[in-house]
Amino acid sequence: MIGRRLLVGFALAAAGLAAGLLTLDRLFPPNLARYQDRSTEVVDANGRLLRAFTTADGKWRLRTTADDVDPLYLALLKAYEDRRFDQHWGVDPLAAARAAGQWLGRGRIVSGASTLSMQAARLLEPRPRSFTTKLIQSARALQLEWRYSKHEVLAIYLTLAPMGGNLEGVRAASFAYFGKEPRQLSAAEAALLVAVPQSPERRRPDRATARARAARDRVLVRGLEHGIVDQASHDRAISRPAPDRRLALPMQAPHLSVWLAGQSPGTTVPATLRFELQAALAQLATEERGQFTDKAEIAMVVLDNRTGGVVAWLGGSDFFGRTGQVDLVRARRSPGSALKPLIYAMAFDDRTLHPASLVEDVPVRFRDWLPRNFDRDHQGAVTVRRALQQSLNVPAVLAMEKVGPQRFLSTLRTAGVSPGLPPGDAGNSLGIALGSATVSPLEMAGLYAGLANGGTFAPPIVRRDRPAPTPVRLIGPTAAWYVADVLADAPLPEGFASLPVALRDRRIAFKTGTSAGFRDAWAAAYSTNWTVVVWVGHADGTPRPGQLGRLSALPIAFKAFSRLPAEDNRAAPPPPDVLRVASHRDLPQRMRTLAPAVESHGGPRIAYPPADARIELGTREAVPLSAMGGEGRLRWLVDGRPLDSARWVPDGPGQARVAVVDEAGRSTSVTVRIVERR
């Protein structure tokens, strides 16, 4: 009877103790704040670290699990710190009994009994060293083991272990001391990372190399004693020098990393970039920038057309320079002529133009605006193919007039672009054809990737953990094929008699652009699989006189292509409804020509020069004369004197009256003033 009562009493006491412990566990859960306050990491498509950021308290604290480190490191760690880690429940009673016996027998601490679980508890809640602290850490270790798996408890230690200075955790230390992830540590490297946390400031390799090496060698001896390393590995490891300096952590794609880190602080952000391509193209940009006497910036973005993902992002060449923090991949700049292919693509899609259509490249006045080609000359009637390849301005404006600027802007917005318009511009200006609407290199890359994908557009992807946008077909595949066919045969820049050897078997379509005042130089190039957009200029908009897109940006784009995998040597086959013709005469009537609109009645109207124009000219420079309407052959007169052609070379500065007469005798005139260019 008494024995039964004792058993019941013990059972009730055990139940009460269990209930009390459970209540304490719920009332005082482990504080994981330090473990959860980790460095923000941006990683590439394969999980490789691109860039990390310090925590709010200034620590490099990279999340580290047992899967992130070499098995040799784990074996050495357990052999040196906690041999029965996989068996005990947070406190090792055998180690505790041994330590207590040594203390009682010798009157001092000979060996500790702190397990990895207890160390994890100490790192979570640092306290002054004392017997009470040890009891609290023991209780917390039991609590951690009760709540979490061995794998999770080990992750706390691996993430928080002090490694000297502001380094915490095995991954941060492995990057800082060895320049690599800890998955493939050598025996010497693994032993060093086991040794440092025992006295992180006294054993910092960058400040106390000898002490760090001695501590490392003691770990290796323990590893030899327990059969973790053999004699040959031990001897080889202790012969290795310890690192004597601290390396910088990876810093690839710094601009993109800052942007993504701001979106998800304290987490690991999975980007679409590919580390090896990012590094190769960053090196290319550094080399190319070194050749610029004015130290202009280079921005570059590369897309994988198959996925829509960005594989390389260079927001600028000098992140720590005066304007280096400006992410030029996302900065909106004037595209110059770089949007012209989209205009023609829409006209091709409407079946109102064809690459073989004729277009008039002559002086045309659009309201109060007279667009001129870059060389201030005109070529007359040319094919659309030539107009696009030569980037002629008047034909592009005529094509924009046919497509409609509002519709063009709407198409850009549907493709994921947010074009910036000048103040007071409601989107009706034909100047959009020549760069008045600003876009970013990232947006430009998305547009050209849409052309590469047969007219299916979607904003570029930069994060793997976000749903991809649904592609939208905005242009038919035939129109997109026409544009690629035209641009792939465009003239190469000066210095390129042919493409680099690495590119000669690849079909690359390309277009350049130069903004007004030489502030922005662009090149956009694409093949079946890749799209490359390069921007060159100054972040503050300082002009770069004479630096055209085809001279400063296009060569870089070609060199970038030579560093991309050659996975697309064949161009896409033409769609079945591609119309092949020998000349514009073989086209349907509506597609044969694109000419300035003229009035069907009345006399001629002077398109250029406009009335009361002030024209600056150099010595013996000609003024091109242009008129619309009228009947038959037009005759030009200046101050009553007839001209032999529609080109007038003024005798000098002053006022003049320009008149035009058609064969019916109807005429009109304007007064202009010639000013000598200084």
C-alpha positions as CSV (number, residue, x, y, z in Angstrom):
1,M,0.0,0.0,0.0
2,I,2.8,2.4,1.0
3,G,4.7,1.5,-2.2
4,R,1.7,2.2,-4.4
5,R,1.3,5.6,-2.7
6,L,5.0,6.4,-3.3
7,L,4.6,5.5,-7.0
8,V,1.5,7.7,-7.2
9,G,3.4,10.5,-5.5
10,F,6.4,10.2,-7.7
11,A,4.1,10.2,-10.8
12,L,2.3,13.3,-9.6
13,A,5.5,15.0,-8.8
14,A,6.9,14.1,-12.2
15,A,3.7,15.3,-13.9
16,G,3.9,18.6,-11.9
17,L,7.5,19.1,-12.8
18,A,6.8,18.4,-16.4
19,A,3.8,20.8,-16.3
20,G,6.0,23.4,-14.6
21,L,8.7,23.0,-17.2
22,L,6.3,23.2,-20.0
23,T,4.8,26.4,-18.5
24,L,8.2,27.9,-18.1
25,D,9.0,27.0,-21.7
26,R,5.9,28.8,-22.9
27,L,6.4,31.8,-20.6
28,F,10.1,32.2,-21.4
29,P,10.7,31.0,-25.0
30,P,14.2,31.2,-26.4
31,N,15.0,34.7,-27.8
32,L,16.0,34.1,-31.4
33,A,16.3,37.8,-32.2
34,R,20.1,37.8,-32.8
35,Y,19.8,34.7,-34.9
36,Q,17.0,36.1,-37.0
37,D,18.7,39.5,-37.4
38,R,20.9,38.3,-40.2
39,S,22.7,40.0,-43.1
40,T,20.7,40.6,-46.2
41,E,22.1,38.5,-49.0
42,V,21.5,38.7,-52.7
43,V,22.4,35.5,-54.5
44,D,22.5,34.5,-58.2
45,A,20.5,32.0,-60.2
46,N,22.6,29.2,-58.6
47,G,22.5,30.5,-55.1
48,R,26.0,32.0,-55.3
49,L,26.5,35.1,-53.2
50,L,26.5,38.3,-55.2
51,R,26.6,40.7,-52.3
52,A,25.8,40.8,-48.6
53,F,25.1,43.7,-46.2
54,T,25.9,44.2,-42.6
55,T,23.2,44.0,-40.0
56,A,21.9,47.0,-38.1
57,D,24.5,46.5,-35.4
58,G,27.3,46.4,-38.1
59,K,27.9,42.7,-38.2
60,W,28.6,40.4,-41.1
61,R,26.1,37.6,-40.0
62,L,25.4,35.3,-42.9
63,R,22.9,32.5,-42.3
64,T,24.8,29.2,-42.2
65,T,23.4,25.7,-41.9
66,A,25.1,22.3,-41.7
67,D,24.5,21.9,-45.4
68,D,26.5,25.0,-46.1
69,V,29.7,23.8,-44.6
70,D,32.2,21.0,-45.5
71,P,31.6,17.7,-43.6
72,L,35.2,17.8,-42.5
73,Y,34.6,21.1,-40.7
74,L,31.6,19.6,-38.8
75,A,33.6,16.5,-37.9
76,L,36.5,18.6,-36.5
77,L,34.0,20.9,-34.7
78,K,32.3,18.1,-32.9
79,A,35.5,16.3,-32.1
80,Y,37.0,19.5,-30.6
81,E,33.9,21.1,-29.0
82,D,31.2,18.4,-28.3
83,R,31.9,14.8,-29.2
84,R,28.5,13.6,-28.0
85,F,26.5,16.4,-29.7
86,D,24.4,13.9,-31.7
87,Q,23.5,11.9,-28.6
88,H,22.8,14.3,-25.7
89,W,19.7,16.5,-25.1
90,G,21.6,19.8,-24.9
91,V,23.6,19.1,-21.8
92,D,26.3,16.3,-21.8
93,P,26.1,14.7,-18.3
94,L,29.3,12.8,-18.8
95,A,31.2,15.9,-19.7
96,A,29.6,17.7,-16.8
97,A,30.6,15.0,-14.4
98,R,34.2,14.9,-15.7
99,A,34.5,18.7,-15.4
100,A,33.1,18.7,-11.9
101,G,35.5,15.9,-10.8
102,Q,38.5,17.8,-12.2
103,W,37.4,20.9,-10.5
104,L,37.0,19.2,-7.1
105,G,40.2,17.3,-7.5
106,R,42.5,20.1,-8.7
107,G,40.6,23.2,-7.4
108,R,40.4,24.7,-10.8
109,I,38.7,24.3,-14.2
110,V,40.7,21.8,-16.3
111,S,38.1,21.2,-19.1
112,G,34.8,22.7,-19.8
113,A,31.4,20.9,-20.2
114,S,29.9,23.4,-22.5
115,T,28.1,21.7,-25.4
116,L,27.4,23.2,-28.8
117,S,23.8,23.6,-27.7
118,M,24.9,25.6,-24.6
119,Q,27.1,27.7,-26.8
120,A,24.2,28.4,-29.1
121,A,22.2,29.5,-26.1
122,R,25.0,31.7,-25.0
123,L,25.3,33.3,-28.4
124,L,21.6,34.0,-28.5
125,E,21.6,35.7,-25.1
126,P,25.1,36.9,-24.1
127,R,25.6,37.2,-20.3
128,P,28.5,37.8,-18.0
129,R,30.4,34.6,-17.1
130,S,29.2,33.1,-13.8
131,F,27.9,29.8,-12.3
132,T,24.3,31.2,-12.6
133,T,24.9,32.0,-16.2
134,K,26.0,28.4,-16.8
135,L,22.8,27.1,-15.2
136,I,20.7,29.4,-17.4
137,Q,22.6,28.3,-20.5
138,S,22.1,24.7,-19.6
139,A,18.4,25.2,-19.2
140,R,18.2,27.1,-22.5
141,A,20.2,24.4,-24.2
142,L,17.7,21.8,-23.0
143,Q,14.9,24.1,-24.2
144,L,16.5,24.6,-27.6
145,E,16.8,20.8,-28.0
146,W,13.2,20.3,-26.9
147,R,11.9,22.8,-29.5
148,Y,14.3,22.4,-32.4
149,S,16.1,19.7,-34.3
150,K,19.9,19.1,-34.0
151,H,20.2,20.5,-37.5
152,E,18.5,23.8,-36.4
153,V,20.4,24.1,-33.2
154,L,23.7,23.6,-35.1
155,A,22.6,26.3,-37.6
156,I,22.3,28.8,-34.7
157,Y,25.9,28.2,-33.7
158,L,27.2,28.2,-37.2
159,T,25.5,31.5,-37.9
160,L,26.5,33.3,-34.6
161,A,29.9,31.9,-33.8
162,P,32.3,34.9,-33.2
163,M,35.1,35.0,-35.8
164,G,36.9,38.2,-34.9
165,G,36.0,41.8,-35.4
166,N,32.5,42.2,-36.9
167,L,32.5,38.7,-38.4
168,E,30.0,36.2,-37.1
169,G,29.3,32.8,-38.4
170,V,31.3,30.3,-40.5
171,R,30.2,31.6,-43.9
172,A,31.2,35.2,-43.2
173,A,34.6,34.0,-41.8
174,S,35.2,31.7,-44.8
175,F,34.6,34.6,-47.2
176,A,36.7,37.0,-45.2
177,Y,39.6,34.7,-44.6
178,F,39.6,32.4,-47.6
179,G,37.4,34.2,-50.2
180,K,35.0,31.3,-50.7
181,E,31.9,29.5,-49.4
182,P,32.7,27.0,-46.6
183,R,31.4,24.0,-48.6
184,Q,34.8,22.9,-49.8
185,L,37.2,23.8,-47.0
186,S,40.6,22.2,-46.8
187,A,41.6,20.6,-43.5
188,A,43.8,23.6,-42.5
189,E,40.9,26.0,-43.3
190,A,38.3,24.0,-41.5
191,A,40.5,23.6,-38.4
192,L,41.2,27.4,-38.3
193,L,37.4,28.2,-38.3
194,V,36.9,25.7,-35.5
195,A,39.6,27.3,-33.4
196,V,38.9,31.0,-33.8
197,P,35.5,31.2,-31.9
198,Q,37.2,30.0,-28.6
199,S,39.0,33.3,-28.4
200,P,38.0,35.3,-31.4
201,E,39.9,38.5,-30.8
202,R,43.1,36.8,-29.6
203,R,43.0,34.4,-32.6
204,R,42.0,36.7,-35.4
205,P,44.2,35.6,-38.3
206,D,44.5,39.1,-39.7
207,R,45.9,40.4,-36.4
208,A,47.4,37.4,-34.6
209,T,48.4,35.0,-37.4
210,A,50.8,33.0,-35.2
211,R,48.3,32.5,-32.4
212,A,45.6,31.6,-35.0
213,R,48.0,29.0,-36.6
214,A,48.9,27.5,-33.2
215,A,45.2,27.1,-32.3
216,R,44.5,25.6,-35.7
217,D,47.2,23.0,-35.3
218,R,45.8,21.9,-31.9
219,V,42.5,21.3,-33.6
220,L,44.3,19.3,-36.3
221,V,46.0,17.2,-33.6
222,R,42.6,16.4,-32.1
223,G,41.3,15.5,-35.5
224,L,44.3,13.1,-36.0
225,E,43.6,11.5,-32.6
226,H,40.0,10.8,-33.5
227,G,40.7,9.6,-37.0
228,I,39.1,12.5,-38.7
229,V,42.2,13.3,-40.7
230,D,45.0,10.8,-41.5
231,Q,48.7,11.5,-40.9
232,A,49.4,12.7,-44.4
233,S,46.5,15.2,-44.3
234,H,47.5,16.4,-40.9
235,D,51.1,17.0,-41.9
236,R,50.0,18.7,-45.1
237,A,47.6,21.0,-43.2
238,I,50.0,22.1,-40.5
239,S,52.5,23.1,-43.2
240,R,50.0,25.5,-44.6
241,P,50.3,29.2,-43.6
242,A,47.4,30.8,-41.9
243,P,45.8,33.8,-43.6
244,D,47.3,37.1,-42.5
245,R,44.7,39.5,-44.0
246,R,41.0,39.9,-44.3
247,L,39.4,39.8,-47.7
248,A,36.4,41.8,-48.9
249,L,33.1,39.9,-49.2
250,P,31.7,39.4,-52.7
251,M,30.3,42.6,-54.3
252,Q,28.9,41.7,-57.7
253,A,26.1,43.8,-59.1
254,P,26.2,46.3,-56.3
255,H,23.5,48.6,-57.7
256,L,21.0,45.8,-58.2
257,S,21.9,44.3,-54.8
258,V,21.2,47.6,-53.1
259,W,17.8,47.8,-54.8
260,L,16.8,44.2,-54.0
261,A,18.1,44.4,-50.4
262,G,15.9,47.4,-49.8
263,Q,12.9,45.3,-50.9
264,S,13.5,42.4,-48.5
265,P,15.9,43.4,-45.7
266,G,17.2,40.6,-43.5
267,T,16.5,37.9,-46.0
268,T,18.2,36.0,-48.8
269,V,17.0,37.5,-52.1
270,P,17.3,35.1,-55.1
271,A,18.2,37.0,-58.2
272,T,18.2,35.8,-61.8
273,L,21.8,36.9,-62.4
274,R,24.5,34.5,-63.3
275,F,27.7,35.1,-61.3
276,E,30.2,34.2,-64.0
277,L,28.5,36.4,-66.7
278,Q,28.2,39.3,-64.2
279,A,31.8,39.1,-63.3
280,A,33.0,38.8,-66.9
281,L,30.9,41.8,-68.1
282,A,31.9,43.9,-65.1
283,Q,35.5,43.3,-66.0
284,L,34.8,44.2,-69.6
285,A,33.2,47.5,-68.5
286,T,36.2,48.3,-66.4
287,E,38.5,47.7,-69.3
288,E,36.5,49.8,-71.7
289,R,36.0,52.6,-69.3
290,G,39.8,52.8,-68.9
291,Q,39.9,53.9,-72.5
292,F,37.6,56.9,-72.1
293,T,39.6,60.1,-71.5
294,D,36.6,61.6,-69.8
295,K,35.9,58.6,-67.5
296,A,32.3,58.2,-68.8
297,E,30.1,55.7,-67.1
298,I,29.0,52.4,-68.7
299,A,25.7,50.8,-67.9
300,M,24.8,47.4,-69.2
301,V,22.0,44.9,-68.9
302,V,21.8,41.5,-70.4
303,L,18.7,39.3,-70.7
304,D,18.1,35.7,-71.4
305,N,15.3,35.9,-74.0
306,R,14.1,32.4,-73.2
307,T,13.2,33.2,-69.6
308,G,13.0,37.0,-69.5
309,G,15.5,37.0,-66.7
310,V,18.3,39.5,-66.3
311,V,21.7,37.6,-66.3
312,A,24.0,40.6,-65.9
313,W,23.3,44.1,-64.5
314,L,25.9,46.9,-64.4
315,G,24.5,50.0,-63.0
316,G,27.7,52.0,-63.5
317,S,31.4,51.5,-63.7
318,D,32.5,53.1,-60.4
319,F,30.2,52.3,-57.5
320,F,32.3,54.4,-55.1
321,G,32.8,57.3,-57.5
322,R,31.2,60.8,-57.2
323,T,27.9,59.7,-58.9
324,G,28.5,56.0,-58.5
325,Q,25.4,55.3,-56.3
326,V,23.2,56.2,-59.2
327,D,21.8,53.0,-60.8
328,L,22.1,53.9,-64.5
329,V,20.3,50.6,-65.5
330,R,17.1,52.0,-64.0
331,A,17.8,55.7,-64.8
332,R,15.6,57.1,-67.6
333,R,17.5,58.8,-70.4
334,S,16.8,60.0,-73.8
335,P,17.1,57.0,-76.2
336,G,17.9,59.0,-79.3
337,S,17.1,56.8,-82.3
338,A,17.1,53.5,-80.3
339,L,13.2,53.3,-80.3
340,K,12.9,53.5,-84.1
341,P,12.8,49.7,-84.6
342,L,9.6,49.6,-82.5
343,I,8.0,52.3,-84.6
344,Y,8.7,50.5,-87.9
345,A,7.7,47.2,-86.3
346,M,4.2,48.6,-85.6
347,A,3.9,49.9,-89.1
348,F,5.0,46.5,-90.5
349,D,2.4,44.9,-88.3
350,D,-0.3,47.2,-89.7
351,R,0.8,46.1,-93.2
352,T,1.2,49.7,-94.2
353,L,4.9,49.4,-94.6
354,H,7.4,46.8,-95.7
355,P,11.2,46.8,-95.5
356,A,11.1,47.3,-99.3
357,S,8.7,50.3,-99.2
358,L,10.0,53.6,-100.4
359,V,10.1,56.5,-98.1
360,E,11.0,60.1,-98.8
361,D,14.0,61.4,-96.8
362,V,13.6,65.1,-97.7
363,P,13.2,68.2,-95.5
364,V,9.7,68.1,-94.1
365,R,8.1,70.6,-91.8
366,F,5.9,69.1,-89.1
367,R,3.9,72.1,-87.8
368,D,6.8,74.2,-86.4
369,W,9.4,71.4,-86.3
370,L,11.8,70.5,-89.0
371,P,13.7,67.2,-88.2
372,R,17.1,66.9,-89.7
373,N,19.4,63.9,-90.0
374,F,22.5,63.7,-87.9
375,D,24.7,64.8,-90.8
376,R,22.2,67.6,-91.7
377,D,21.7,66.1,-95.1
378,H,18.9,64.1,-96.8
379,Q,19.0,61.1,-99.1
380,G,15.8,61.5,-101.1
381,A,13.8,58.3,-101.8
382,V,15.2,55.3,-99.9
383,T,13.8,52.0,-98.9
384,V,12.5,51.6,-95.3
385,R,15.3,49.0,-94.9
386,R,17.9,51.6,-95.6
387,A,16.2,54.3,-93.6
388,L,16.2,52.1,-90.5
389,Q,19.7,50.8,-91.0
390,Q,21.0,54.4,-91.6
391,S,18.8,55.7,-88.8
392,L,17.3,58.5,-91.0
393,N,15.2,60.9,-89.0
394,V,12.5,62.1,-91.4
395,P,11.4,58.6,-92.4
396,A,11.2,57.6,-88.7
397,V,9.0,60.7,-88.0
398,L,6.8,59.9,-91.0
399,A,6.4,56.3,-89.7
400,M,5.6,57.7,-86.3
401,E,3.0,60.0,-87.9
402,K,1.4,56.9,-89.5
403,V,1.5,54.8,-86.4
404,G,0.5,57.6,-84.0
405,P,2.5,58.8,-81.0
406,Q,-0.3,58.0,-78.5
407,R,-0.7,54.5,-79.8
408,F,3.1,54.1,-79.7
409,L,3.3,55.2,-76.1
410,S,0.3,52.9,-75.2
411,T,2.2,50.0,-76.7
412,L,5.3,50.8,-74.7
413,R,3.3,51.0,-71.5
414,T,1.6,47.7,-72.2
415,A,5.1,46.2,-72.7
416,G,6.0,47.3,-69.1
417,V,7.7,50.6,-70.0
418,S,7.0,53.9,-68.2
419,P,8.2,56.5,-70.7
420,G,9.0,59.9,-69.3
421,L,7.6,62.9,-71.3
422,P,8.9,66.5,-71.4
423,P,6.9,69.0,-69.3
424,G,3.7,70.0,-71.0
425,D,3.9,67.1,-73.5
426,A,0.6,65.1,-73.5
427,G,2.1,62.4,-75.6
428,N,1.1,63.8,-79.0
429,S,4.6,64.9,-80.1
430,L,6.2,63.2,-83.1
431,G,9.5,64.0,-81.4
432,I,9.1,60.7,-79.5
433,A,10.5,59.1,-82.7
434,L,13.8,60.8,-82.1
435,G,14.1,60.4,-78.3
436,S,12.0,63.0,-76.6
437,A,10.4,60.2,-74.4
438,T,12.9,58.9,-71.9
439,V,13.3,55.2,-71.0
440,S,15.8,53.2,-68.9
441,P,18.3,50.6,-70.2
442,L,16.3,48.0,-68.3
443,E,13.1,49.0,-70.1
444,M,15.0,49.1,-73.4
445,A,16.3,45.6,-72.9
446,G,12.7,44.4,-72.3
447,L,11.6,46.0,-75.6
448,Y,14.4,44.4,-77.7
449,A,13.9,41.0,-76.0
450,G,10.2,41.3,-77.1
451,L,11.4,41.8,-80.7
452,A,13.7,38.8,-80.2
453,N,10.7,36.7,-79.0
454,G,8.7,37.4,-82.0
455,G,6.7,40.4,-80.7
456,T,5.8,39.0,-77.3
457,F,6.7,41.4,-74.6
458,A,7.1,41.2,-70.8
459,P,9.0,43.3,-68.2
460,P,12.4,41.8,-67.4
461,I,12.6,39.5,-64.4
462,V,15.2,40.1,-61.7
463,R,13.9,38.0,-58.8
464,R,13.4,34.2,-58.9
465,D,11.0,34.3,-55.9
466,R,8.4,36.5,-57.6
467,P,5.9,35.3,-60.2
468,A,6.9,36.1,-63.8
469,P,4.7,38.6,-65.6
470,T,2.5,37.2,-68.3
471,P,3.9,37.9,-71.7
472,V,1.7,40.0,-74.0
473,R,1.7,39.8,-77.8
474,L,1.9,43.4,-79.1
475,I,3.5,42.8,-82.5
476,G,3.1,39.9,-84.9
477,P,6.0,37.5,-85.5
478,T,6.3,38.6,-89.1
479,A,6.8,42.3,-88.2
480,A,9.3,41.3,-85.6
481,W,11.1,39.1,-88.1
482,Y,11.3,42.0,-90.6
483,V,12.9,44.2,-88.0
484,A,15.5,41.5,-87.0
485,D,16.3,40.8,-90.7
486,V,16.9,44.5,-91.3
487,L,19.0,45.2,-88.2
488,A,21.1,42.1,-88.6
489,D,22.5,43.5,-91.8
490,A,23.0,47.1,-90.6
491,P,26.5,48.6,-91.2
492,L,29.1,47.8,-88.6
493,P,30.8,50.6,-86.7
494,E,34.1,52.1,-87.6
495,G,37.0,49.7,-86.8
496,F,34.8,46.6,-87.4
497,A,35.5,45.3,-90.9
498,S,33.6,42.3,-89.7
499,L,32.3,41.0,-86.5
500,P,34.7,39.5,-83.9
501,V,35.7,35.9,-84.7
502,A,33.5,34.7,-81.8
503,L,30.4,36.3,-83.3
504,R,30.8,35.6,-87.0
505,D,28.5,32.5,-86.9
506,R,25.9,34.3,-84.9
507,R,23.0,36.4,-86.3
508,I,22.9,39.6,-84.2
509,A,20.5,42.4,-84.8
510,F,21.5,45.8,-83.4
511,K,20.5,49.4,-83.3
512,T,22.2,52.5,-81.8
513,G,21.0,55.8,-80.5
514,T,22.5,59.2,-79.6
515,S,20.6,61.8,-77.7
516,A,20.6,65.5,-78.4
517,G,23.8,67.2,-77.2
518,F,25.7,63.8,-77.1
519,R,24.5,63.1,-73.5
520,D,23.5,59.5,-74.1
521,A,25.1,56.9,-76.3
522,W,23.1,53.7,-76.7
523,A,23.5,50.3,-78.3
524,A,20.9,47.5,-78.2
525,A,21.7,44.1,-79.7
526,Y,19.9,40.8,-79.7
527,S,20.2,37.3,-81.0
528,T,17.8,34.4,-80.6
529,N,18.8,33.8,-76.9
530,W,20.3,37.0,-75.7
531,T,19.6,40.8,-75.5
532,V,22.4,43.2,-74.6
533,V,21.8,46.9,-74.0
534,V,24.7,49.3,-73.4
535,W,24.5,52.9,-72.3
536,V,27.5,55.2,-72.2
537,G,27.5,58.7,-70.7
538,H,27.8,60.8,-67.5
539,A,25.3,60.3,-64.8
540,D,24.9,64.1,-64.5
541,G,24.2,64.5,-68.2
542,T,27.5,66.2,-69.1
543,P,27.7,66.2,-73.0
544,R,30.3,64.0,-74.7
545,P,30.8,65.8,-78.1
546,G,31.2,63.5,-81.0
547,Q,30.6,60.3,-79.0
548,L,27.9,58.5,-81.0
549,G,26.2,55.3,-79.9
550,R,27.7,53.4,-82.8
551,L,31.2,54.5,-81.8
552,S,31.2,54.3,-78.1
553,A,28.4,51.9,-77.1
554,L,28.1,49.4,-80.0
555,P,31.6,48.0,-79.8
556,I,31.1,47.3,-76.1
557,A,27.8,45.5,-77.0
558,F,29.6,43.3,-79.5
559,K,32.4,42.5,-77.0
560,A,29.7,41.6,-74.4
561,F,28.1,39.2,-76.9
562,S,31.5,37.5,-77.3
563,R,31.5,36.7,-73.6
564,L,28.0,35.1,-73.7
565,P,27.5,31.4,-74.4
566,A,27.2,30.7,-78.1
567,E,23.9,28.8,-77.9
568,D,22.1,30.5,-80.7
569,N,24.1,30.3,-83.9
570,R,21.1,30.1,-86.1
571,A,18.6,32.8,-86.7
572,A,14.9,32.1,-86.2
573,P,13.3,30.9,-89.5
574,P,11.0,33.4,-91.2
575,P,7.2,33.1,-90.4
576,P,5.2,31.6,-93.3
577,D,3.6,35.0,-94.3
578,V,6.8,36.9,-94.8
579,L,6.5,38.8,-98.0
580,R,9.6,38.6,-100.2
581,V,9.8,41.1,-103.1
582,A,12.4,42.4,-105.5
583,S,11.4,46.0,-105.2
584,H,8.7,48.3,-103.8
585,R,6.7,47.9,-107.1
586,D,6.0,44.3,-106.2
587,L,4.2,45.4,-103.0
588,P,0.5,46.0,-102.6
589,Q,-0.3,49.6,-103.4
590,R,-0.9,50.7,-99.8
591,M,2.6,49.5,-98.9
592,R,4.7,50.9,-101.7
593,T,5.6,54.4,-100.5
594,L,5.6,56.6,-97.4
595,A,5.7,60.3,-98.3
596,P,4.9,63.5,-96.5
597,A,1.2,64.3,-96.5
598,V,0.4,67.1,-99.1
599,E,-2.8,69.0,-99.9
600,S,-4.7,67.7,-102.9
601,H,-5.7,71.2,-104.0
602,G,-4.3,74.7,-104.1
603,G,-0.8,75.9,-104.8
604,P,2.5,74.8,-103.4
605,R,3.4,75.2,-99.7
606,I,6.9,75.7,-98.4
607,A,7.9,73.1,-95.9
608,Y,11.4,74.4,-95.4
609,P,12.6,77.0,-94.6
610,P,9.7,78.1,-92.3
611,A,8.6,81.7,-92.4
612,D,10.7,84.1,-90.4
613,A,13.3,81.4,-89.8
614,R,16.8,82.4,-88.4
615,I,19.2,80.0,-90.1
616,E,22.8,79.7,-89.0
617,L,25.2,78.7,-91.8
618,G,28.9,78.2,-92.3
619,T,30.7,79.5,-95.3
620,R,29.3,78.2,-98.7
621,E,26.9,75.9,-96.8
622,A,23.7,75.2,-98.7
623,V,20.1,75.5,-97.4
624,P,17.9,72.6,-98.6
625,L,14.5,73.8,-100.0
626,S,11.4,71.7,-99.7
627,A,7.8,72.3,-100.7
628,M,4.5,70.3,-100.7
629,G,1.6,70.4,-103.0
630,G,1.4,72.3,-106.3
631,E,1.3,70.9,-109.8
632,G,4.1,69.7,-112.0
633,R,7.7,70.9,-111.7
634,L,8.4,73.4,-109.0
635,R,10.8,76.4,-109.5
636,W,12.6,78.2,-106.7
637,L,13.5,81.8,-106.5
638,V,15.5,83.8,-104.0
639,D,15.0,87.6,-104.0
640,G,13.5,87.1,-107.5
641,R,16.5,85.2,-108.9
642,P,15.7,81.6,-110.1
643,L,17.8,78.7,-108.8
644,D,18.9,75.7,-110.8
645,S,17.9,73.3,-108.0
646,A,16.3,73.0,-104.6
647,R,19.5,73.9,-102.9
648,W,20.4,77.6,-102.1
649,V,23.9,78.8,-101.2
650,P,23.4,82.3,-99.7
651,D,25.9,85.0,-100.7
652,G,26.3,86.0,-97.0
653,P,24.4,87.0,-93.9
654,G,21.2,89.0,-94.3
655,Q,17.5,88.8,-95.0
656,A,16.2,87.0,-98.1
657,R,12.9,86.2,-99.6
658,V,12.4,82.6,-100.8
659,A,9.6,81.8,-103.2
660,V,8.4,78.6,-105.0
661,V,6.2,78.5,-108.2
662,D,4.4,75.5,-109.7
663,E,3.6,75.0,-113.4
664,A,0.2,76.5,-112.9
665,G,1.8,79.7,-111.9
666,R,0.7,79.5,-108.3
667,S,3.3,80.6,-105.8
668,T,4.1,81.3,-102.1
669,S,7.0,82.8,-100.3
670,V,8.7,83.2,-96.9
671,T,11.2,85.7,-95.5
672,V,14.2,84.3,-93.7
673,R,17.4,85.7,-92.1
674,I,20.8,84.1,-92.7
675,V,23.2,84.3,-89.7
676,E,26.9,83.4,-89.9
677,R,27.7,80.5,-87.7
678,R,30.4,81.2,-85.2
